[in-house]
Amino acid sequence: NGFCAISKFPEAANFLDEMILGGITPNRLTWNIHVKISNEVVRGLCTSHPSRAFSLYLSMRSRGISVEVETLDSLVKCLCKKGEFQKAIQLVNEIVADGCIPNKGTWKILIGHTLDKTIVGEASES
């Protein structure tokens, strides 16, 4: 949590990796903290280290760590900025299947990306 507080997200991700590799898994008392920190680290990595963010997201899913809607929004925004709209849609579908419900922010990102692509397409046709 200390790394996240000072925006040291790569270091926080490394620390989480080291804990898991060392066989340290969260117990019932620390699970909520682990989920919160994992989600916060993914959101923080999306802007500066997107590939690391997606690796951590996949690791979270494989370990049964639930994804918060804010994390979904960060991942979707990252994919849309990279021009990978279909992957963004696929990600939303995967996370919905896991029980995370998109919010207005999620749809705003997807619709905004669609509108941007439409406007750019129309402008280039003119």
Secondary structure as UniProt FT lines:
FT   HELIX           2..5
FT   TURN            6..7
FT   HELIX           9..21
FT   TURN            22..23
FT   TURN            28..30
FT   HELIX           31..48
FT   HELIX           50..62
FT   TURN            63..64
FT   HELIX           69..81
FT   TURN            82..83
FT   HELIX           85..97
FT   TURN            98..99
FT   HELIX           104..125
//
